Amino acid sequence: MIPKFPLFLTLLFGGLLAWLWATDHVFRSGGLMILIPLWLILFGLWWALHKRGVRLKRLGLFIVGVMAVMAAFKYLIRYDGSADGSAFPSLAWRWQQAEVLPDLHSGADTAAVPSPTPPGVADMPRFLGAKGDGVLPEPDWQTDWKAHPPREVWRIKVGEGWAGFAVAGGRTFTQEQRGEEEYVTCYDLATGKLLWAHADDTRFDEAMGGIGPRSTPTVDVAQNMVFTMGSKGLLNCLDLTTGKVRWSKNVLKDGGATKSPQWGKSSAPLIVGDTIVCSGGEDGASLIAYKTSDGQLVWKAGDDGGSYSSPVLMTLAGREQILSVNSNSVTGHDPASGAVLWKFDWPGMFPKVCQPVQVTPERILITTSYGLKSNLLEIKPAAADGSMTASSLWAASAPRTKFSSASVFGTHAYALDEGTLCSVDLTTGERGWREGRYGFGQQIRLGDQWMLVQAEKGYVALVKANPERLEEVSRLEALNAKTWNPPTLAGRWLLLRNDREAVCFELPAK
């Protein structure tokens, strides 16, 4: 006869876990980490106490067993961060040590000369493309990678961090952590050879999210500058050719923030005319603008802090403005003064990472996860003074984007919904199909029908935007470990990296 309590306990906890996994609940990994130990403890207590005459002996055995498990986790097993974007834990033996990469030469007086710019290269000056909207041109390369496989050009080891690449001519730029120093590195696009490196004596280490910088550099080719945002808010303006520092600023201090973002600064700087615009900390100013020439503070605006999203320049309702996803709101700002043109309240205690995506000349899509609602916003002029209004046309639980942003094609959006690609009808906010377990990766739009999806496991998929079903056309095995970094497509040159290695592919021309 099966005892009633263990059966009830198993059915209850098993049912809860099955529901969490069947719904891809945002806290499914947390539920697993709580429910399984709790089940073991309750089952152990029942085993120890339900039988008279041996309770004391069994209770002693139970306590010894709990202490042995605790000792094993303290002295033998090490928590090694999140295994994936659901926060499922990665465990390792304490004697297993990660490879330590050597420090790099910093501040070269005479920078190495890059190889001639290879054919098929296009500049990619910042995160998610020149406009920062994740929309790139229609592929001018072969899309059938089985018949026309991409050529691996080089593969190198890199330091920890979740930055992407920016590309200017024959140079490519990223950020990485090596030991106690946070680096901005410049590599030869044609060979992967290091051209220069700049180091700052700082290190960001967060148990769940990992080590190192999170932001992709922003390049100003005309002024020969590279702007980088460090994980602790250090804004550097570096010489593109040599890596020498032109000026540096602390955006958290200048923005009046009292709290640094828990998961590290991840937003990429935005060039607007002769200013460089950055997001703030968890509180204080939402945006801070500096002169690109000398770092002089031009303006700061908003009072809701920043988020993990990057400011982006967009024209809405006929007016050019800087959009900012903040701690508890989304705002539109005048590019010249930073004045707030409109504000949409979007409260929530968890991170907001998405980029706002333009749907029509008056509408944008903002997406998130952690139990918050995604919204389709409509922006309209409000008064003669230039103020504007923002209203939500619908709010829905899908798509639940945690690290990535949606791609919009006509009346549908496509996004990684808690790690699974899905389609969403933008007229209603209803989710259509949901398939393709790409994990918590990244994606970019290519032309009018294609998406390049960087899977969390490291491979890259080429997907057609189809509102009826998932249509994966090609797949490229690129990296072999957790990859949260955004892909960079510079013409026909595809640059990918994670916190261990970087690889460059040349896509075959048509």
C-alpha positions as CSV (number, residue, x, y, z in Angstrom):
1,M,0.0,0.0,0.0
2,I,1.4,3.4,-1.0
3,P,1.6,5.8,1.9
4,K,-0.8,8.7,1.4
5,F,1.4,11.6,2.5
6,P,4.4,10.8,0.1
7,L,2.0,10.2,-2.7
8,F,0.1,13.5,-2.1
9,L,3.5,15.3,-1.8
10,T,4.8,13.9,-5.0
11,L,1.7,14.6,-7.0
12,L,1.5,18.1,-5.7
13,F,5.1,19.1,-6.3
14,G,5.3,17.1,-9.5
15,G,2.2,18.8,-10.8
16,L,3.6,22.3,-9.9
17,L,6.8,21.5,-11.7
18,A,5.0,20.1,-14.7
19,W,2.9,23.3,-14.9
20,L,5.9,25.6,-14.6
21,W,7.7,23.8,-17.4
22,A,4.7,23.3,-19.7
23,T,4.0,27.1,-19.5
24,D,7.7,28.1,-19.7
25,H,7.0,30.1,-16.6
26,V,9.6,32.8,-16.0
27,F,10.3,31.4,-12.5
28,R,10.4,27.8,-13.5
29,S,14.1,27.3,-12.6
30,G,13.5,29.1,-9.3
31,G,10.6,26.7,-8.7
32,L,12.8,23.7,-9.4
33,M,15.4,24.9,-7.0
34,I,12.8,25.4,-4.2
35,L,10.4,22.6,-4.8
36,I,12.9,19.7,-5.1
37,P,14.8,20.5,-1.9
38,L,11.5,21.1,-0.1
39,W,10.2,17.8,-1.3
40,L,13.3,16.0,-0.1
41,I,13.1,17.7,3.3
42,L,9.4,17.0,3.8
43,F,9.8,13.4,2.6
44,G,12.8,13.0,4.9
45,L,10.9,14.3,7.9
46,W,7.9,12.1,7.2
47,W,10.2,9.1,6.9
48,A,11.9,10.0,10.2
49,L,8.8,10.7,12.2
50,H,5.9,8.5,10.9
51,K,7.0,5.3,12.5
52,R,7.0,4.9,16.3
53,G,9.9,3.4,18.1
54,V,12.6,4.5,15.6
55,R,11.8,8.2,15.4
56,L,14.9,9.4,17.3
57,K,17.3,7.1,15.3
58,R,15.8,8.1,11.9
59,L,15.7,11.7,12.8
60,G,19.4,11.5,13.6
61,L,20.1,9.9,10.3
62,F,18.1,12.5,8.5
63,I,20.0,15.3,10.2
64,V,23.3,13.7,9.4
65,G,22.2,13.3,5.7
66,V,21.2,17.0,5.5
67,M,24.6,18.0,7.0
68,A,26.5,15.8,4.6
69,V,24.7,17.4,1.6
70,M,25.4,20.9,2.9
71,A,29.0,20.0,3.5
72,A,29.3,18.6,-0.1
73,F,27.9,21.9,-1.5
74,K,30.2,23.9,0.7
75,Y,33.5,22.1,0.1
76,L,33.1,20.1,-3.1
77,I,30.6,21.9,-5.4
78,R,30.8,25.5,-6.7
79,Y,27.9,27.5,-8.1
80,D,29.1,28.7,-11.5
81,G,26.4,31.1,-12.5
82,S,23.4,30.5,-14.6
83,A,23.4,27.7,-17.1
84,D,20.9,29.6,-19.2
85,G,18.6,32.6,-19.2
86,S,16.0,30.9,-17.0
87,A,18.5,31.1,-14.2
88,F,18.9,27.3,-14.0
89,P,22.1,26.9,-11.9
90,S,25.4,25.7,-13.4
91,L,27.4,23.6,-10.9
92,A,31.1,22.6,-11.1
93,W,33.6,20.9,-8.8
94,R,35.6,23.4,-6.7
95,W,38.9,22.1,-8.1
96,Q,37.8,22.8,-11.6
97,Q,39.2,26.2,-12.6
98,A,38.2,28.3,-15.6
99,E,41.0,29.2,-18.0
100,V,42.7,32.5,-17.1
101,L,43.6,34.5,-20.2
102,P,46.7,36.7,-20.2
103,D,46.5,40.4,-19.8
104,L,46.8,42.4,-23.0
105,H,49.0,45.3,-23.9
106,S,47.2,48.5,-23.1
107,G,47.5,52.0,-24.5
108,A,49.7,51.4,-27.6
109,D,51.7,54.4,-28.7
110,T,51.8,53.2,-32.3
111,A,48.8,51.0,-33.3
112,A,49.3,48.1,-35.6
113,V,48.0,48.6,-39.1
114,P,45.0,46.4,-40.1
115,S,44.9,44.3,-43.2
116,P,43.2,45.8,-46.2
117,T,39.4,45.8,-45.8
118,P,38.1,42.5,-47.2
119,P,35.5,42.5,-49.9
120,G,31.9,42.3,-48.8
121,V,32.4,44.2,-45.6
122,A,30.0,46.9,-44.5
123,D,30.5,49.1,-41.4
124,M,28.4,48.2,-38.3
125,P,29.0,51.1,-36.0
126,R,26.9,50.2,-33.0
127,F,24.6,47.7,-31.3
128,L,21.9,46.4,-33.6
129,G,23.1,48.3,-36.6
130,A,23.6,51.8,-37.7
131,K,20.2,53.0,-36.5
132,G,20.2,50.7,-33.5
133,D,16.8,49.2,-34.5
134,G,17.9,45.7,-35.3
135,V,17.0,46.1,-39.0
136,L,19.7,45.3,-41.6
137,P,19.5,45.1,-45.4
138,E,18.1,42.2,-47.4
139,P,20.8,39.4,-47.7
140,D,23.1,39.8,-50.7
141,W,24.6,36.4,-49.9
142,Q,23.5,32.8,-50.2
143,T,20.8,31.8,-47.7
144,D,21.2,28.0,-48.3
145,W,24.1,27.2,-46.0
146,K,24.1,23.5,-46.8
147,A,24.7,24.1,-50.5
148,H,26.9,27.1,-49.8
149,P,28.4,26.8,-46.4
150,P,29.9,30.0,-44.8
151,R,33.7,30.1,-44.6
152,E,35.2,30.2,-41.1
153,V,37.8,33.0,-41.3
154,W,39.2,33.0,-37.8
155,R,38.5,31.9,-34.3
156,I,40.1,33.3,-31.1
157,K,39.9,33.1,-27.4
158,V,38.4,36.2,-25.7
159,G,37.8,37.4,-22.2
160,E,34.5,37.1,-20.3
161,G,31.6,39.4,-21.0
162,W,28.4,39.7,-23.1
163,A,29.4,42.6,-25.4
164,G,29.0,42.3,-29.2
165,F,31.2,43.6,-32.0
166,A,31.2,47.0,-33.8
167,V,32.9,47.1,-37.2
168,A,34.6,50.0,-39.0
169,G,36.6,49.2,-42.1
170,G,39.2,46.6,-41.4
171,R,38.8,46.9,-37.6
172,T,36.3,45.3,-35.2
173,F,35.8,46.4,-31.6
174,T,34.4,44.6,-28.5
175,Q,34.8,44.6,-24.7
176,E,36.0,41.8,-22.5
177,Q,37.1,41.0,-18.9
178,R,40.6,39.6,-18.2
179,G,41.4,39.2,-14.6
180,E,40.9,42.4,-12.7
181,E,40.9,44.6,-15.8
182,E,38.1,45.5,-18.1
183,Y,39.3,45.8,-21.7
184,V,38.2,47.5,-24.9
185,T,39.8,45.5,-27.7
186,C,40.3,46.2,-31.4
187,Y,40.9,43.2,-33.7
188,D,41.9,42.9,-37.4
189,L,38.7,41.9,-39.1
190,A,40.6,39.9,-41.8
191,T,42.8,37.9,-39.4
192,G,41.5,38.2,-35.8
193,K,44.9,39.6,-34.8
194,L,44.8,42.1,-31.9
195,L,45.5,45.6,-33.0
196,W,45.2,47.5,-29.7
197,A,43.7,47.1,-26.2
198,H,42.7,49.6,-23.6
199,A,42.3,48.5,-20.0
200,D,40.5,50.0,-17.0
201,D,41.2,48.7,-13.5
202,T,37.6,47.5,-12.8
203,R,35.8,44.2,-12.6
204,F,32.1,43.4,-12.6
205,D,31.2,40.0,-11.1
206,E,27.6,39.1,-10.5
207,A,26.8,35.5,-9.5
208,M,23.8,34.9,-11.7
209,G,24.6,37.0,-14.8
210,G,28.4,36.4,-14.9
211,I,31.5,38.4,-15.2
212,G,32.6,41.3,-17.4
213,P,31.2,44.1,-19.6
214,R,27.8,43.9,-21.3
215,S,27.8,46.8,-23.7
216,T,28.7,46.9,-27.4
217,P,31.0,49.8,-28.5
218,T,29.8,52.7,-30.6
219,V,32.0,53.9,-33.4
220,D,32.2,57.4,-34.9
221,V,34.2,56.9,-38.1
222,A,34.1,60.5,-39.1
223,Q,35.7,61.7,-35.8
224,N,37.9,58.6,-35.5
225,M,36.4,57.8,-32.1
226,V,35.1,54.7,-30.2
227,F,32.7,55.1,-27.3
228,T,32.4,52.4,-24.8
229,M,30.2,51.9,-21.7
230,G,31.8,49.9,-18.9
231,S,29.9,47.5,-16.7
232,K,30.1,50.0,-13.8
233,G,29.2,53.1,-15.8
234,L,32.6,54.3,-17.1
235,L,32.1,56.0,-20.4
236,N,35.3,56.1,-22.5
237,C,36.0,58.0,-25.6
238,L,39.0,56.3,-27.3
239,D,41.0,57.0,-30.4
240,L,39.8,54.6,-33.1
241,T,43.3,54.1,-34.5
242,T,45.4,53.8,-31.4
243,G,43.0,53.1,-28.5
244,K,44.3,56.1,-26.6
245,V,41.9,57.8,-24.2
246,R,40.6,61.1,-25.3
247,W,38.3,61.5,-22.3
248,S,36.3,59.5,-19.7
249,K,33.2,60.1,-17.6
250,N,31.3,58.3,-14.9
251,V,27.6,58.3,-16.1
252,L,26.2,57.0,-12.8
253,K,27.9,59.9,-10.9
254,D,27.0,62.5,-13.5
255,G,23.4,61.3,-13.6
256,G,22.9,61.5,-9.8
257,A,22.4,57.7,-9.4
258,T,22.6,56.3,-5.9
259,K,22.4,52.7,-7.1
260,S,24.4,51.0,-9.8
261,P,22.3,48.6,-12.0
262,Q,22.3,45.2,-10.3
263,W,23.2,43.3,-13.4
264,G,25.7,45.8,-14.7
265,K,25.5,48.6,-17.3
266,S,24.6,47.0,-20.6
267,S,23.3,49.9,-22.7
268,A,25.3,51.1,-25.7
269,P,26.0,54.8,-26.1
270,L,24.1,56.7,-28.8
271,I,25.6,59.4,-31.1
272,V,23.2,62.3,-31.8
273,G,24.9,65.1,-33.8
274,D,27.9,66.3,-31.7
275,T,26.7,64.6,-28.5
276,I,27.0,61.1,-27.1
277,V,23.9,60.0,-25.1
278,C,23.9,57.4,-22.4
279,S,21.3,55.8,-20.1
280,G,21.6,56.3,-16.3
281,G,21.6,54.1,-13.2
282,E,18.8,52.5,-11.3
283,D,17.7,56.0,-10.2
284,G,18.5,59.6,-11.0
285,A,18.6,60.8,-14.5
286,S,17.3,58.6,-17.3
287,L,19.6,60.0,-20.0
288,I,22.9,61.9,-19.8
289,A,24.4,63.7,-22.9
290,Y,28.0,64.8,-23.4
291,K,29.9,66.6,-26.1
292,T,31.7,64.1,-28.3
293,S,34.7,66.4,-28.6
294,D,35.7,66.8,-25.0
295,G,33.2,65.0,-22.7
296,Q,31.6,68.2,-21.5
297,L,28.1,67.5,-19.9
298,V,25.5,69.0,-22.2
299,W,22.3,67.9,-20.5
300,K,20.7,65.3,-18.4
301,A,17.0,64.5,-18.4
302,G,14.3,62.3,-16.9
303,D,14.1,61.2,-13.3
304,D,13.3,57.5,-13.5
305,G,16.9,56.1,-13.9
306,G,17.8,53.9,-16.8
307,S,17.4,50.3,-17.6
308,Y,19.4,47.6,-19.5
309,S,18.1,48.9,-22.9
310,S,20.0,51.3,-25.1
311,P,18.7,54.8,-26.1
312,V,17.7,54.9,-29.8
313,L,16.9,57.8,-32.2
314,M,13.5,57.5,-33.8
315,T,10.9,59.6,-35.6
316,L,7.4,59.2,-34.2
317,A,4.3,61.2,-35.1
318,G,6.5,63.3,-37.4
319,R,9.0,64.3,-34.7
320,E,12.6,63.0,-34.2
321,Q,13.2,62.0,-30.6
322,I,15.4,59.8,-28.4
323,L,13.5,56.8,-26.9
324,S,14.5,55.6,-23.5
325,V,13.3,52.5,-21.7
326,N,13.8,53.3,-18.0
327,S,13.4,51.6,-14.7
328,N,9.7,52.1,-14.5
329,S,8.7,54.0,-17.7
330,V,9.4,54.6,-21.4
331,T,10.0,58.2,-22.5
332,G,10.6,60.2,-25.6
333,H,13.1,63.1,-25.4
334,D,14.0,66.1,-27.5
335,P,17.5,65.3,-29.0
336,A,18.8,68.9,-28.5
337,S,17.8,69.5,-24.9
338,G,16.7,66.2,-23.5
339,A,13.3,67.6,-22.6
340,V,10.7,64.9,-21.9
341,L,8.2,64.9,-24.7
342,W,6.0,62.1,-23.4
343,K,6.1,59.4,-20.8
344,F,4.4,56.0,-20.5
345,D,4.4,54.5,-17.0
346,W,5.7,50.9,-17.1
347,P,6.4,49.9,-13.5
348,G,8.1,46.7,-12.5
349,M,10.9,45.5,-10.1
350,F,12.6,43.3,-12.7
351,P,15.0,44.3,-15.5
352,K,13.8,45.7,-18.8
353,V,16.2,44.9,-21.6
354,C,14.2,45.3,-24.9
355,Q,14.7,47.9,-27.5
356,P,11.5,49.7,-28.5
357,V,10.6,48.6,-32.1
358,Q,8.8,50.9,-34.5
359,V,5.6,49.4,-36.0
360,T,4.1,52.4,-37.8
361,P,5.1,56.1,-38.0
362,E,3.1,56.6,-34.7
363,R,3.4,53.2,-33.0
364,I,6.1,51.3,-31.1
365,L,6.2,47.8,-29.5
366,I,7.8,47.4,-26.1
367,T,8.3,43.9,-24.7
368,T,9.5,42.3,-21.5
369,S,9.2,39.3,-19.3
370,Y,9.1,38.6,-15.5
371,G,5.4,38.7,-15.4
372,L,5.1,42.2,-16.9
373,K,3.0,43.1,-19.9
374,S,4.3,43.9,-23.4
375,N,2.6,46.9,-24.9
376,L,1.8,48.5,-28.3
377,L,2.1,52.2,-27.8
378,E,0.7,55.0,-29.9
379,I,2.4,58.4,-29.8
380,K,0.5,61.5,-30.8
381,P,1.1,65.3,-30.6
382,A,-0.7,66.8,-27.7
383,A,-0.3,70.6,-27.7
384,A,1.3,73.6,-29.5
385,D,4.1,73.5,-27.0
386,G,5.5,70.4,-28.6
387,S,4.4,67.9,-25.9
388,M,3.1,64.5,-26.9
389,T,1.0,61.7,-25.4
390,A,1.6,58.0,-25.3
391,S,-1.2,55.5,-24.9
392,S,-1.3,51.7,-24.9
393,L,-3.4,50.1,-27.6
394,W,-3.1,46.7,-26.0
395,A,-1.1,45.0,-23.3
396,A,-0.4,41.3,-23.5
397,S,1.7,38.6,-21.8
398,A,3.4,37.7,-25.0
399,P,6.0,38.0,-26.2
400,R,8.0,37.6,-23.0
401,T,11.4,38.8,-24.1
402,K,14.0,38.6,-21.4
403,F,17.4,39.5,-23.0
404,S,16.3,40.2,-26.6
405,S,14.0,42.4,-28.6
406,A,11.3,41.7,-31.2
407,S,11.5,42.0,-34.9
408,V,8.5,43.5,-36.8
409,F,7.4,42.5,-40.2
410,G,4.1,44.2,-41.3
411,T,1.3,43.1,-39.0
412,H,3.3,40.6,-37.1
413,A,6.1,40.6,-34.6
414,Y,8.5,37.7,-34.0
415,A,10.4,37.3,-30.7
416,L,12.1,34.8,-28.3
417,D,9.3,34.2,-25.9
418,E,10.9,32.8,-22.7
419,G,13.4,31.1,-25.1
420,T,11.0,29.9,-27.8
421,L,10.4,31.8,-31.0
422,C,6.9,33.0,-31.5
423,S,4.7,35.2,-33.7
424,V,2.4,37.9,-32.4
425,D,-0.5,39.5,-34.2
426,L,0.1,43.3,-33.8
427,T,-3.5,44.2,-34.4
428,T,-4.7,42.2,-31.3
429,G,-1.6,41.3,-29.3
430,E,-2.5,37.6,-29.5
431,R,0.3,35.1,-29.8
432,G,0.2,32.7,-32.8
433,W,2.6,29.9,-33.2
434,R,5.3,29.2,-30.7
435,E,8.1,26.8,-31.6
436,G,11.8,26.6,-32.1
437,R,13.7,26.3,-28.8
438,Y,16.5,28.8,-29.5
439,G,16.9,29.7,-25.8
440,F,17.7,33.2,-24.5
441,G,19.7,34.4,-27.5
442,Q,19.4,37.4,-29.8
443,Q,17.9,38.2,-33.2
444,I,18.2,40.8,-35.9
445,R,15.9,41.5,-38.9
446,L,17.2,41.2,-42.5
447,G,15.2,43.0,-45.1
448,D,11.5,42.2,-45.6
449,Q,11.4,38.5,-44.8
450,W,14.5,37.2,-42.9
451,M,15.7,36.9,-39.3
452,L,19.1,35.9,-38.1
453,V,18.7,34.2,-34.7
454,Q,21.7,33.7,-32.4
455,A,20.7,30.7,-30.3
456,E,21.7,30.6,-26.6
457,K,23.6,27.3,-27.2
458,G,25.9,29.0,-29.8
459,Y,24.5,28.1,-33.2
460,V,23.0,30.6,-35.6
461,A,19.7,30.0,-37.5
462,L,18.4,31.8,-40.5
463,V,14.6,32.0,-40.3
464,K,11.9,33.3,-42.6
465,A,9.2,35.5,-41.2
466,N,6.1,33.5,-41.6
467,P,2.9,34.3,-39.6
468,E,1.6,30.7,-40.1
469,R,4.6,28.6,-38.9
470,L,8.2,28.5,-38.0
471,E,10.3,28.3,-41.2
472,E,14.0,27.8,-40.4
473,V,16.0,27.8,-43.7
474,S,19.6,27.3,-42.6
475,R,21.7,26.7,-39.5
476,L,25.4,27.3,-38.7
477,E,27.2,25.6,-35.9
478,A,29.3,28.5,-34.6
479,L,29.9,28.4,-30.9
480,N,29.6,25.6,-28.3
481,A,28.7,27.3,-25.0
482,K,26.2,29.7,-23.5
483,T,25.9,32.7,-25.8
484,W,24.1,35.8,-24.7
485,N,26.1,38.2,-26.9
486,P,24.3,39.9,-29.9
487,P,25.5,38.8,-33.4
488,T,27.1,41.3,-35.7
489,L,26.5,41.1,-39.5
490,A,28.8,43.5,-41.3
491,G,27.8,43.0,-44.9
492,R,28.7,39.4,-45.7
493,W,31.0,39.1,-42.6
494,L,29.3,37.5,-39.5
495,L,31.0,38.1,-36.1
496,L,29.9,36.0,-33.1
497,R,31.2,35.7,-29.6
498,N,30.4,34.6,-26.1
499,D,32.4,34.8,-22.9
500,R,35.0,32.3,-24.1
501,E,35.7,32.7,-27.8
502,A,34.9,34.7,-30.9
503,V,34.5,33.5,-34.5
504,C,34.3,35.3,-37.8
505,F,32.5,33.8,-40.9
506,E,32.4,35.1,-44.4
507,L,29.0,34.4,-45.9
508,P,29.1,33.3,-49.6
509,A,28.1,35.9,-52.1
510,K,25.3,35.3,-54.5
